Amino acid sequence: MSYLEDYPVSWNHLLEVLPDGIAFVDEHGMIRYANEHLTVLTGYTHDELVGQAVEVLVPSRERDTHLVHRDEYARDPSAREMGAA
């Protein structure tokens, strides 16, 4: 077993008490986890975020561009650092 598997409650607690909004996104761009602070920052509930495309968190004027970059990154993560211009 790994440390994460041995202490899942501790990791969950850590993610919930961090002062930052955190989302885990899968390889298809779907939000699989959102901590409480992210819900406060965005105004979405946990249930509204989980299962949605990450683009729901991207300003509407940037969504099309973000989709292209996300797909490129999914194909080859070494080609372009996420968040880089």
PyMOL Python script that loads the backbone (N, CA, C, O; Angstrom):
from pymol import cmd

cmd.read_pdbstr("""\
ATOM      1  N   MET A   1       0.831  -1.198   0.000  1.00  0.00           N
ATOM      2  CA  MET A   1       0.000   0.000   0.000  1.00  0.00           C
ATOM      3  C   MET A   1       0.871   1.257   0.000  1.00  0.00           C
ATOM      4  O   MET A   1       1.978   1.270   0.538  1.00  0.00           O
ATOM      5  N   SER A   2       0.350   2.284  -0.605  1.00  0.00           N
ATOM      6  CA  SER A   2       1.065   3.556  -0.611  1.00  0.00           C
ATOM      7  C   SER A   2       0.630   4.400   0.577  1.00  0.00           C
ATOM      8  O   SER A   2      -0.357   4.098   1.248  1.00  0.00           O
ATOM      9  N   TYR A   3       1.371   5.441   0.815  1.00  0.00           N
ATOM     10  CA  TYR A   3       1.025   6.358   1.906  1.00  0.00           C
ATOM     11  C   TYR A   3      -0.369   6.930   1.709  1.00  0.00           C
ATOM     12  O   TYR A   3      -1.139   7.025   2.665  1.00  0.00           O
ATOM     13  N   LEU A   4      -0.708   7.317   0.472  1.00  0.00           N
ATOM     14  CA  LEU A   4      -2.035   7.881   0.197  1.00  0.00           C
ATOM     15  C   LEU A   4      -3.137   6.885   0.513  1.00  0.00           C
ATOM     16  O   LEU A   4      -4.188   7.257   1.034  1.00  0.00           O
ATOM     17  N   GLU A   5      -2.896   5.621   0.199  1.00  0.00           N
ATOM     18  CA  GLU A   5      -3.906   4.603   0.486  1.00  0.00           C
ATOM     19  C   GLU A   5      -4.030   4.332   1.975  1.00  0.00           C
ATOM     20  O   GLU A   5      -5.120   4.038   2.465  1.00  0.00           O
ATOM     21  N   ASP A   6      -2.923   4.428   2.697  1.00  0.00           N
ATOM     22  CA  ASP A   6      -2.932   4.174   4.135  1.00  0.00           C
ATOM     23  C   ASP A   6      -3.612   5.292   4.917  1.00  0.00           C
ATOM     24  O   ASP A   6      -4.176   5.038   5.982  1.00  0.00           O
ATOM     25  N   TYR A   7      -3.572   6.532   4.408  1.00  0.00           N
ATOM     26  CA  TYR A   7      -4.078   7.684   5.144  1.00  0.00           C
ATOM     27  C   TYR A   7      -5.014   8.552   4.306  1.00  0.00           C
ATOM     28  O   TYR A   7      -4.795   9.760   4.222  1.00  0.00           O
ATOM     29  N   PRO A   8      -6.046   7.986   3.684  1.00  0.00           N
ATOM     30  CA  PRO A   8      -6.902   8.777   2.798  1.00  0.00           C
ATOM     31  C   PRO A   8      -7.660   9.885   3.522  1.00  0.00           C
ATOM     32  O   PRO A   8      -7.905  10.940   2.938  1.00  0.00           O
ATOM     33  N   VAL A   9      -8.031   9.671   4.761  1.00  0.00           N
ATOM     34  CA  VAL A   9      -8.770  10.694   5.496  1.00  0.00           C
ATOM     35  C   VAL A   9      -7.890  11.909   5.725  1.00  0.00           C
ATOM     36  O   VAL A   9      -8.365  13.040   5.631  1.00  0.00           O
ATOM     37  N   SER A  10      -6.629  11.697   6.019  1.00  0.00           N
ATOM     38  CA  SER A  10      -5.707  12.810   6.242  1.00  0.00           C
ATOM     39  C   SER A  10      -5.551  13.647   4.985  1.00  0.00           C
ATOM     40  O   SER A  10      -5.543  14.875   5.064  1.00  0.00           O
ATOM     41  N   TRP A  11      -5.426  13.007   3.817  1.00  0.00           N
ATOM     42  CA  TRP A  11      -5.286  13.744   2.567  1.00  0.00           C
ATOM     43  C   TRP A  11      -6.555  14.504   2.233  1.00  0.00           C
ATOM     44  O   TRP A  11      -6.496  15.650   1.786  1.00  0.00           O
ATOM     45  N   ASN A  12      -7.687  13.882   2.443  1.00  0.00           N
ATOM     46  CA  ASN A  12      -8.953  14.563   2.192  1.00  0.00           C
ATOM     47  C   ASN A  12      -9.077  15.788   3.090  1.00  0.00           C
ATOM     48  O   ASN A  12      -9.490  16.856   2.639  1.00  0.00           O
ATOM     49  N   HIS A  13      -8.724  15.632   4.347  1.00  0.00           N
ATOM     50  CA  HIS A  13      -8.786  16.761   5.279  1.00  0.00           C
ATOM     51  C   HIS A  13      -7.851  17.888   4.825  1.00  0.00           C
ATOM     52  O   HIS A  13      -8.228  19.059   4.859  1.00  0.00           O
ATOM     53  N   LEU A  14      -6.656  17.539   4.408  1.00  0.00           N
ATOM     54  CA  LEU A  14      -5.699  18.544   3.936  1.00  0.00           C
ATOM     55  C   LEU A  14      -6.262  19.331   2.763  1.00  0.00           C
ATOM     56  O   LEU A  14      -6.164  20.557   2.732  1.00  0.00           O
ATOM     57  N   LEU A  15      -6.852  18.632   1.799  1.00  0.00           N
ATOM     58  CA  LEU A  15      -7.414  19.310   0.629  1.00  0.00           C
ATOM     59  C   LEU A  15      -8.571  20.231   1.009  1.00  0.00           C
ATOM     60  O   LEU A  15      -8.785  21.256   0.363  1.00  0.00           O
ATOM     61  N   GLU A  16      -9.301  19.879   2.031  1.00  0.00           N
ATOM     62  CA  GLU A  16     -10.445  20.694   2.439  1.00  0.00           C
ATOM     63  C   GLU A  16     -10.054  21.917   3.263  1.00  0.00           C
ATOM     64  O   GLU A  16     -10.773  22.917   3.255  1.00  0.00           O
ATOM     65  N   VAL A  17      -8.941  21.857   3.964  1.00  0.00           N
ATOM     66  CA  VAL A  17      -8.567  22.995   4.807  1.00  0.00           C
ATOM     67  C   VAL A  17      -7.600  23.965   4.124  1.00  0.00           C
ATOM     68  O   VAL A  17      -7.325  25.039   4.659  1.00  0.00           O
ATOM     69  N   LEU A  18      -7.085  23.599   2.953  1.00  0.00           N
ATOM     70  CA  LEU A  18      -6.214  24.532   2.235  1.00  0.00           C
ATOM     71  C   LEU A  18      -6.979  25.802   1.878  1.00  0.00           C
ATOM     72  O   LEU A  18      -8.176  25.739   1.598  1.00  0.00           O
ATOM     73  N   PRO A  19      -6.309  26.952   1.883  1.00  0.00           N
ATOM     74  CA  PRO A  19      -6.996  28.217   1.580  1.00  0.00           C
ATOM     75  C   PRO A  19      -7.202  28.456   0.088  1.00  0.00           C
ATOM     76  O   PRO A  19      -7.655  29.529  -0.310  1.00  0.00           O
ATOM     77  N   ASP A  20      -6.877  27.472  -0.737  1.00  0.00           N
ATOM     78  CA  ASP A  20      -7.008  27.604  -2.188  1.00  0.00           C
ATOM     79  C   ASP A  20      -8.145  26.733  -2.705  1.00  0.00           C
ATOM     80  O   ASP A  20      -8.464  25.690  -2.135  1.00  0.00           O
ATOM     81  N   GLY A  21      -8.745  27.188  -3.797  1.00  0.00           N
ATOM     82  CA  GLY A  21      -9.717  26.358  -4.477  1.00  0.00           C
ATOM     83  C   GLY A  21      -8.982  25.306  -5.282  1.00  0.00           C
ATOM     84  O   GLY A  21      -8.081  25.630  -6.056  1.00  0.00           O
ATOM     85  N   ILE A  22      -9.360  24.049  -5.108  1.00  0.00           N
ATOM     86  CA  ILE A  22      -8.674  22.949  -5.778  1.00  0.00           C
ATOM     87  C   ILE A  22      -9.681  22.092  -6.517  1.00  0.00           C
ATOM     88  O   ILE A  22     -10.736  21.744  -5.987  1.00  0.00           O
ATOM     89  N   ALA A  23      -9.335  21.758  -7.750  1.00  0.00           N
ATOM     90  CA  ALA A  23     -10.133  20.825  -8.539  1.00  0.00           C
ATOM     91  C   ALA A  23      -9.197  19.784  -9.118  1.00  0.00           C
ATOM     92  O   ALA A  23      -8.104  20.112  -9.579  1.00  0.00           O
ATOM     93  N   PHE A  24      -9.620  18.533  -9.096  1.00  0.00           N
ATOM     94  CA  PHE A  24      -8.919  17.471  -9.802  1.00  0.00           C
ATOM     95  C   PHE A  24      -9.686  17.231 -11.083  1.00  0.00           C
ATOM     96  O   PHE A  24     -10.904  17.057 -11.070  1.00  0.00           O
ATOM     97  N   VAL A  25      -8.967  17.225 -12.183  1.00  0.00           N
ATOM     98  CA  VAL A  25      -9.569  17.091 -13.511  1.00  0.00           C
ATOM     99  C   VAL A  25      -8.987  15.857 -14.179  1.00  0.00           C
ATOM    100  O   VAL A  25      -7.774  15.649 -14.163  1.00  0.00           O
ATOM    101  N   ASP A  26      -9.853  15.036 -14.767  1.00  0.00           N
ATOM    102  CA  ASP A  26      -9.366  13.821 -15.423  1.00  0.00           C
ATOM    103  C   ASP A  26      -8.847  14.123 -16.828  1.00  0.00           C
ATOM    104  O   ASP A  26      -8.856  15.272 -17.269  1.00  0.00           O
ATOM    105  N   GLU A  27      -8.398  13.086 -17.522  1.00  0.00           N
ATOM    106  CA  GLU A  27      -7.787  13.253 -18.843  1.00  0.00           C
ATOM    107  C   GLU A  27      -8.771  13.726 -19.897  1.00  0.00           C
ATOM    108  O   GLU A  27      -8.363  14.117 -20.990  1.00  0.00           O
ATOM    109  N   HIS A  28     -10.061  13.696 -19.587  1.00  0.00           N
ATOM    110  CA  HIS A  28     -11.086  14.167 -20.519  1.00  0.00           C
ATOM    111  C   HIS A  28     -11.554  15.588 -20.190  1.00  0.00           C
ATOM    112  O   HIS A  28     -12.477  16.109 -20.817  1.00  0.00           O
ATOM    113  N   GLY A  29     -10.905  16.204 -19.200  1.00  0.00           N
ATOM    114  CA  GLY A  29     -11.261  17.564 -18.828  1.00  0.00           C
ATOM    115  C   GLY A  29     -12.474  17.666 -17.912  1.00  0.00           C
ATOM    116  O   GLY A  29     -13.059  18.739 -17.771  1.00  0.00           O
ATOM    117  N   MET A  30     -12.855  16.545 -17.285  1.00  0.00           N
ATOM    118  CA  MET A  30     -14.007  16.548 -16.391  1.00  0.00           C
ATOM    119  C   MET A  30     -13.541  16.721 -14.951  1.00  0.00           C
ATOM    120  O   MET A  30     -12.573  16.093 -14.523  1.00  0.00           O
ATOM    121  N   ILE A  31     -14.226  17.565 -14.219  1.00  0.00           N
ATOM    122  CA  ILE A  31     -13.903  17.787 -12.812  1.00  0.00           C
ATOM    123  C   ILE A  31     -14.351  16.561 -12.024  1.00  0.00           C
ATOM    124  O   ILE A  31     -15.518  16.172 -12.070  1.00  0.00           O
ATOM    125  N   ARG A  32     -13.406  15.957 -11.301  1.00  0.00           N
ATOM    126  CA  ARG A  32     -13.700  14.762 -10.508  1.00  0.00           C
ATOM    127  C   ARG A  32     -13.692  15.042  -9.014  1.00  0.00           C
ATOM    128  O   ARG A  32     -14.204  14.246  -8.227  1.00  0.00           O
ATOM    129  N   TYR A  33     -13.113  16.169  -8.619  1.00  0.00           N
ATOM    130  CA  TYR A  33     -13.084  16.564  -7.201  1.00  0.00           C
ATOM    131  C   TYR A  33     -13.014  18.077  -7.142  1.00  0.00           C
ATOM    132  O   TYR A  33     -12.321  18.704  -7.944  1.00  0.00           O
ATOM    133  N   ALA A  34     -13.717  18.653  -6.212  1.00  0.00           N
ATOM    134  CA  ALA A  34     -13.639  20.095  -5.944  1.00  0.00           C
ATOM    135  C   ALA A  34     -13.696  20.277  -4.433  1.00  0.00           C
ATOM    136  O   ALA A  34     -14.580  19.740  -3.765  1.00  0.00           O
ATOM    137  N   ASN A  35     -12.748  21.038  -3.904  1.00  0.00           N
ATOM    138  CA  ASN A  35     -12.804  21.252  -2.457  1.00  0.00           C
ATOM    139  C   ASN A  35     -13.793  22.372  -2.121  1.00  0.00           C
ATOM    140  O   ASN A  35     -14.265  23.088  -3.005  1.00  0.00           O
ATOM    141  N   GLU A  36     -14.089  22.504  -0.861  1.00  0.00           N
ATOM    142  CA  GLU A  36     -15.092  23.464  -0.401  1.00  0.00           C
ATOM    143  C   GLU A  36     -14.704  24.900  -0.760  1.00  0.00           C
ATOM    144  O   GLU A  36     -15.565  25.709  -1.107  1.00  0.00           O
ATOM    145  N   HIS A  37     -13.422  25.210  -0.678  1.00  0.00           N
ATOM    146  CA  HIS A  37     -13.008  26.588  -0.977  1.00  0.00           C
ATOM    147  C   HIS A  37     -13.280  26.941  -2.441  1.00  0.00           C
ATOM    148  O   HIS A  37     -13.601  28.090  -2.747  1.00  0.00           O
ATOM    149  N   LEU A  38     -13.157  25.976  -3.340  1.00  0.00           N
ATOM    150  CA  LEU A  38     -13.467  26.248  -4.744  1.00  0.00           C
ATOM    151  C   LEU A  38     -14.950  26.575  -4.909  1.00  0.00           C
ATOM    152  O   LEU A  38     -15.310  27.424  -5.724  1.00  0.00           O
ATOM    153  N   THR A  39     -15.795  25.919  -4.157  1.00  0.00           N
ATOM    154  CA  THR A  39     -17.223  26.227  -4.252  1.00  0.00           C
ATOM    155  C   THR A  39     -17.505  27.639  -3.748  1.00  0.00           C
ATOM    156  O   THR A  39     -18.352  28.342  -4.299  1.00  0.00           O
ATOM    157  N   VAL A  40     -16.806  28.046  -2.715  1.00  0.00           N
ATOM    158  CA  VAL A  40     -16.977  29.407  -2.200  1.00  0.00           C
ATOM    159  C   VAL A  40     -16.492  30.432  -3.230  1.00  0.00           C
ATOM    160  O   VAL A  40     -17.155  31.441  -3.471  1.00  0.00           O
ATOM    161  N   LEU A  41     -15.344  30.168  -3.826  1.00  0.00           N
ATOM    162  CA  LEU A  41     -14.773  31.099  -4.803  1.00  0.00           C
ATOM    163  C   LEU A  41     -15.614  31.228  -6.070  1.00  0.00           C
ATOM    164  O   LEU A  41     -15.714  32.311  -6.646  1.00  0.00           O
ATOM    165  N   THR A  42     -16.216  30.122  -6.502  1.00  0.00           N
ATOM    166  CA  THR A  42     -16.926  30.124  -7.777  1.00  0.00           C
ATOM    167  C   THR A  42     -18.422  30.349  -7.656  1.00  0.00           C
ATOM    168  O   THR A  42     -19.068  30.769  -8.616  1.00  0.00           O
ATOM    169  N   GLY A  43     -18.978  30.072  -6.481  1.00  0.00           N
ATOM    170  CA  GLY A  43     -20.424  30.186  -6.315  1.00  0.00           C
ATOM    171  C   GLY A  43     -21.178  28.940  -6.745  1.00  0.00           C
ATOM    172  O   GLY A  43     -22.399  28.870  -6.597  1.00  0.00           O
ATOM    173  N   TYR A  44     -20.466  27.959  -7.273  1.00  0.00           N
ATOM    174  CA  TYR A  44     -21.081  26.683  -7.622  1.00  0.00           C
ATOM    175  C   TYR A  44     -21.125  25.785  -6.392  1.00  0.00           C
ATOM    176  O   TYR A  44     -20.283  25.911  -5.503  1.00  0.00           O
ATOM    177  N   THR A  45     -22.090  24.889  -6.333  1.00  0.00           N
ATOM    178  CA  THR A  45     -22.081  23.869  -5.290  1.00  0.00           C
ATOM    179  C   THR A  45     -21.146  22.742  -5.727  1.00  0.00           C
ATOM    180  O   THR A  45     -20.758  22.653  -6.892  1.00  0.00           O
ATOM    181  N   HIS A  46     -20.798  21.895  -4.780  1.00  0.00           N
ATOM    182  CA  HIS A  46     -19.965  20.739  -5.087  1.00  0.00           C
ATOM    183  C   HIS A  46     -20.607  19.895  -6.181  1.00  0.00           C
ATOM    184  O   HIS A  46     -19.932  19.488  -7.126  1.00  0.00           O
ATOM    185  N   ASP A  47     -21.882  19.632  -6.062  1.00  0.00           N
ATOM    186  CA  ASP A  47     -22.587  18.807  -7.050  1.00  0.00           C
ATOM    187  C   ASP A  47     -22.672  19.477  -8.421  1.00  0.00           C
ATOM    188  O   ASP A  47     -22.738  18.791  -9.441  1.00  0.00           O
ATOM    189  N   GLU A  48     -22.670  20.796  -8.452  1.00  0.00           N
ATOM    190  CA  GLU A  48     -22.681  21.509  -9.733  1.00  0.00           C
ATOM    191  C   GLU A  48     -21.324  21.442 -10.436  1.00  0.00           C
ATOM    192  O   GLU A  48     -21.258  21.508 -11.663  1.00  0.00           O
ATOM    193  N   LEU A  49     -20.252  21.313  -9.668  1.00  0.00           N
ATOM    194  CA  LEU A  49     -18.914  21.268 -10.251  1.00  0.00           C
ATOM    195  C   LEU A  49     -18.503  19.865 -10.680  1.00  0.00           C
ATOM    196  O   LEU A  49     -18.060  19.662 -11.810  1.00  0.00           O
ATOM    197  N   VAL A  50     -18.646  18.910  -9.790  1.00  0.00           N
ATOM    198  CA  VAL A  50     -18.175  17.554 -10.078  1.00  0.00           C
ATOM    199  C   VAL A  50     -18.992  16.961 -11.219  1.00  0.00           C
ATOM    200  O   VAL A  50     -20.222  16.937 -11.186  1.00  0.00           O
ATOM    201  N   GLY A  51     -18.273  16.486 -12.225  1.00  0.00           N
ATOM    202  CA  GLY A  51     -18.915  15.925 -13.409  1.00  0.00           C
ATOM    203  C   GLY A  51     -19.027  16.909 -14.563  1.00  0.00           C
ATOM    204  O   GLY A  51     -19.410  16.535 -15.671  1.00  0.00           O
ATOM    205  N   GLN A  52     -18.689  18.175 -14.300  1.00  0.00           N
ATOM    206  CA  GLN A  52     -18.722  19.188 -15.355  1.00  0.00           C
ATOM    207  C   GLN A  52     -17.351  19.298 -16.021  1.00  0.00           C
ATOM    208  O   GLN A  52     -16.334  18.918 -15.441  1.00  0.00           O
ATOM    209  N   ALA A  53     -17.340  19.818 -17.232  1.00  0.00           N
ATOM    210  CA  ALA A  53     -16.071  20.104 -17.908  1.00  0.00           C
ATOM    211  C   ALA A  53     -15.375  21.246 -17.180  1.00  0.00           C
ATOM    212  O   ALA A  53     -16.027  22.171 -16.697  1.00  0.00           O
ATOM    213  N   VAL A  54     -14.060  21.180 -17.101  1.00  0.00           N
ATOM    214  CA  VAL A  54     -13.283  22.196 -16.401  1.00  0.00           C
ATOM    215  C   VAL A  54     -13.520  23.585 -16.985  1.00  0.00           C
ATOM    216  O   VAL A  54     -13.307  24.588 -16.303  1.00  0.00           O
ATOM    217  N   GLU A  55     -13.955  23.651 -18.229  1.00  0.00           N
ATOM    218  CA  GLU A  55     -14.198  24.948 -18.864  1.00  0.00           C
ATOM    219  C   GLU A  55     -15.264  25.765 -18.149  1.00  0.00           C
ATOM    220  O   GLU A  55     -15.352  26.974 -18.365  1.00  0.00           O
ATOM    221  N   VAL A  56     -16.071  25.143 -17.310  1.00  0.00           N
ATOM    222  CA  VAL A  56     -17.047  25.905 -16.532  1.00  0.00           C
ATOM    223  C   VAL A  56     -16.326  26.916 -15.626  1.00  0.00           C
ATOM    224  O   VAL A  56     -16.921  27.907 -15.204  1.00  0.00           O
ATOM    225  N   LEU A  57     -15.051  26.663 -15.333  1.00  0.00           N
ATOM    226  CA  LEU A  57     -14.255  27.553 -14.487  1.00  0.00           C
ATOM    227  C   LEU A  57     -13.449  28.574 -15.287  1.00  0.00           C
ATOM    228  O   LEU A  57     -12.784  29.436 -14.714  1.00  0.00           O
ATOM    229  N   VAL A  58     -13.512  28.472 -16.600  1.00  0.00           N
ATOM    230  CA  VAL A  58     -12.755  29.359 -17.486  1.00  0.00           C
ATOM    231  C   VAL A  58     -13.696  30.458 -17.983  1.00  0.00           C
ATOM    232  O   VAL A  58     -14.830  30.164 -18.360  1.00  0.00           O
ATOM    233  N   PRO A  59     -13.251  31.717 -17.992  1.00  0.00           N
ATOM    234  CA  PRO A  59     -14.114  32.778 -18.517  1.00  0.00           C
ATOM    235  C   PRO A  59     -14.607  32.438 -19.921  1.00  0.00           C
ATOM    236  O   PRO A  59     -13.859  31.883 -20.727  1.00  0.00           O
ATOM    237  N   SER A  60     -15.841  32.763 -20.208  1.00  0.00           N
ATOM    238  CA  SER A  60     -16.458  32.367 -21.476  1.00  0.00           C
ATOM    239  C   SER A  60     -15.646  32.821 -22.693  1.00  0.00           C
ATOM    240  O   SER A  60     -15.591  32.105 -23.693  1.00  0.00           O
ATOM    241  N   ARG A  61     -15.028  33.979 -22.627  1.00  0.00           N
ATOM    242  CA  ARG A  61     -14.251  34.483 -23.768  1.00  0.00           C
ATOM    243  C   ARG A  61     -12.998  33.642 -24.026  1.00  0.00           C
ATOM    244  O   ARG A  61     -12.416  33.733 -25.107  1.00  0.00           O
ATOM    245  N   GLU A  62     -12.573  32.830 -23.062  1.00  0.00           N
ATOM    246  CA  GLU A  62     -11.356  32.023 -23.177  1.00  0.00           C
ATOM    247  C   GLU A  62     -11.642  30.536 -23.403  1.00  0.00           C
ATOM    248  O   GLU A  62     -10.708  29.764 -23.618  1.00  0.00           O
ATOM    249  N   ARG A  63     -12.907  30.118 -23.358  1.00  0.00           N
ATOM    250  CA  ARG A  63     -13.228  28.687 -23.373  1.00  0.00           C
ATOM    251  C   ARG A  63     -12.791  27.975 -24.641  1.00  0.00           C
ATOM    252  O   ARG A  63     -12.217  26.889 -24.563  1.00  0.00           O
ATOM    253  N   ASP A  64     -13.045  28.552 -25.802  1.00  0.00           N
ATOM    254  CA  ASP A  64     -12.661  27.880 -27.046  1.00  0.00           C
ATOM    255  C   ASP A  64     -11.158  27.655 -27.109  1.00  0.00           C
ATOM    256  O   ASP A  64     -10.699  26.572 -27.473  1.00  0.00           O
ATOM    257  N   THR A  65     -10.405  28.668 -26.758  1.00  0.00           N
ATOM    258  CA  THR A  65      -8.945  28.561 -26.756  1.00  0.00           C
ATOM    259  C   THR A  65      -8.494  27.522 -25.739  1.00  0.00           C
ATOM    260  O   THR A  65      -7.593  26.727 -26.006  1.00  0.00           O
ATOM    261  N   HIS A  66      -9.124  27.537 -24.580  1.00  0.00           N
ATOM    262  CA  HIS A  66      -8.752  26.584 -23.538  1.00  0.00           C
ATOM    263  C   HIS A  66      -8.990  25.146 -24.000  1.00  0.00           C
ATOM    264  O   HIS A  66      -8.170  24.267 -23.736  1.00  0.00           O
ATOM    265  N   LEU A  67     -10.094  24.905 -24.680  1.00  0.00           N
ATOM    266  CA  LEU A  67     -10.392  23.559 -25.186  1.00  0.00           C
ATOM    267  C   LEU A  67      -9.283  23.066 -26.114  1.00  0.00           C
ATOM    268  O   LEU A  67      -8.850  21.917 -26.016  1.00  0.00           O
ATOM    269  N   VAL A  68      -8.830  23.927 -27.003  1.00  0.00           N
ATOM    270  CA  VAL A  68      -7.767  23.556 -27.937  1.00  0.00           C
ATOM    271  C   VAL A  68      -6.494  23.221 -27.172  1.00  0.00           C
ATOM    272  O   VAL A  68      -5.873  22.186 -27.418  1.00  0.00           O
ATOM    273  N   HIS A  69      -6.103  24.088 -26.247  1.00  0.00           N
ATOM    274  CA  HIS A  69      -4.880  23.863 -25.472  1.00  0.00           C
ATOM    275  C   HIS A  69      -4.997  22.616 -24.606  1.00  0.00           C
ATOM    276  O   HIS A  69      -4.036  21.857 -24.484  1.00  0.00           O
ATOM    277  N   ARG A  70      -6.154  22.397 -24.008  1.00  0.00           N
ATOM    278  CA  ARG A  70      -6.354  21.218 -23.170  1.00  0.00           C
ATOM    279  C   ARG A  70      -6.201  19.946 -23.990  1.00  0.00           C
ATOM    280  O   ARG A  70      -5.553  18.997 -23.549  1.00  0.00           O
ATOM    281  N   ASP A  71      -6.789  19.919 -25.176  1.00  0.00           N
ATOM    282  CA  ASP A  71      -6.688  18.737 -26.030  1.00  0.00           C
ATOM    283  C   ASP A  71      -5.247  18.497 -26.482  1.00  0.00           C
ATOM    284  O   ASP A  71      -4.788  17.356 -26.530  1.00  0.00           O
ATOM    285  N   GLU A  72      -4.538  19.574 -26.811  1.00  0.00           N
ATOM    286  CA  GLU A  72      -3.127  19.446 -27.196  1.00  0.00           C
ATOM    287  C   GLU A  72      -2.311  18.891 -26.031  1.00  0.00           C
ATOM    288  O   GLU A  72      -1.468  18.014 -26.218  1.00  0.00           O
ATOM    289  N   TYR A  73      -2.563  19.399 -24.851  1.00  0.00           N
ATOM    290  CA  TYR A  73      -1.849  18.941 -23.660  1.00  0.00           C
ATOM    291  C   TYR A  73      -2.147  17.469 -23.380  1.00  0.00           C
ATOM    292  O   TYR A  73      -1.243  16.719 -23.011  1.00  0.00           O
ATOM    293  N   ALA A  74      -3.392  17.049 -23.548  1.00  0.00           N
ATOM    294  CA  ALA A  74      -3.769  15.653 -23.310  1.00  0.00           C
ATOM    295  C   ALA A  74      -3.048  14.719 -24.284  1.00  0.00           C
ATOM    296  O   ALA A  74      -2.674  13.605 -23.916  1.00  0.00           O
ATOM    297  N   ARG A  75      -2.855  15.169 -25.511  1.00  0.00           N
ATOM    298  CA  ARG A  75      -2.150  14.354 -26.504  1.00  0.00           C
ATOM    299  C   ARG A  75      -0.658  14.243 -26.192  1.00  0.00           C
ATOM    300  O   ARG A  75      -0.062  13.180 -26.367  1.00  0.00           O
ATOM    301  N   ASP A  76      -0.064  15.329 -25.735  1.00  0.00           N
ATOM    302  CA  ASP A  76       1.369  15.335 -25.465  1.00  0.00           C
ATOM    303  C   ASP A  76       1.706  16.366 -24.387  1.00  0.00           C
ATOM    304  O   ASP A  76       1.987  17.522 -24.704  1.00  0.00           O
ATOM    305  N   PRO A  77       1.680  15.957 -23.110  1.00  0.00           N
ATOM    306  CA  PRO A  77       1.914  16.907 -22.015  1.00  0.00           C
ATOM    307  C   PRO A  77       3.281  17.601 -22.075  1.00  0.00           C
ATOM    308  O   PRO A  77       3.435  18.699 -21.538  1.00  0.00           O
ATOM    309  N   SER A  78       4.253  16.987 -22.708  1.00  0.00           N
ATOM    310  CA  SER A  78       5.570  17.618 -22.760  1.00  0.00           C
ATOM    311  C   SER A  78       5.657  18.708 -23.826  1.00  0.00           C
ATOM    312  O   SER A  78       6.611  19.488 -23.837  1.00  0.00           O
ATOM    313  N   ALA A  79       4.667  18.769 -24.724  1.00  0.00           N
ATOM    314  CA  ALA A  79       4.709  19.736 -25.827  1.00  0.00           C
ATOM    315  C   ALA A  79       4.458  21.162 -25.354  1.00  0.00           C
ATOM    316  O   ALA A  79       4.998  22.109 -25.926  1.00  0.00           O
ATOM    317  N   ARG A  80       3.657  21.318 -24.333  1.00  0.00           N
ATOM    318  CA  ARG A  80       3.295  22.665 -23.874  1.00  0.00           C
ATOM    319  C   ARG A  80       2.904  22.588 -22.416  1.00  0.00           C
ATOM    320  O   ARG A  80       2.040  21.798 -22.038  1.00  0.00           O
ATOM    321  N   GLU A  81       3.531  23.396 -21.610  1.00  0.00           N
ATOM    322  CA  GLU A  81       3.193  23.438 -20.195  1.00  0.00           C
ATOM    323  C   GLU A  81       1.817  24.076 -20.032  1.00  0.00           C
ATOM    324  O   GLU A  81       1.551  25.130 -20.609  1.00  0.00           O
ATOM    325  N   MET A  82       0.937  23.441 -19.248  1.00  0.00           N
ATOM    326  CA  MET A  82      -0.386  24.027 -19.000  1.00  0.00           C
ATOM    327  C   MET A  82      -0.206  25.406 -18.391  1.00  0.00           C
ATOM    328  O   MET A  82       0.624  25.593 -17.501  1.00  0.00           O
ATOM    329  N   GLY A  83      -0.967  26.357 -18.860  1.00  0.00           N
ATOM    330  CA  GLY A  83      -0.919  27.711 -18.359  1.00  0.00           C
ATOM    331  C   GLY A  83       0.094  28.590 -19.072  1.00  0.00           C
ATOM    332  O   GLY A  83       0.119  29.804 -18.867  1.00  0.00           O
ATOM    333  N   ALA A  84       0.920  27.993 -19.899  1.00  0.00           N
ATOM    334  CA  ALA A  84       1.910  28.784 -20.634  1.00  0.00           C
ATOM    335  C   ALA A  84       1.246  29.407 -21.850  1.00  0.00           C
ATOM    336  O   ALA A  84       0.339  28.822 -22.442  1.00  0.00           O
ATOM    337  N   ALA A  85       1.697  30.584 -22.212  1.00  0.00           N
ATOM    338  CA  ALA A  85       1.133  31.296 -23.368  1.00  0.00           C
ATOM    339  C   ALA A  85       1.592  30.703 -24.661  1.00  0.00           C
ATOM    340  O   ALA A  85       1.212  31.181 -25.730  1.00  0.00           O
TER     341      ALA A  85
END
""", "prot")
cmd.dss("prot")
cmd.show_as("cartoon", "prot")
cmd.util.cbc("prot")
cmd.orient("prot")
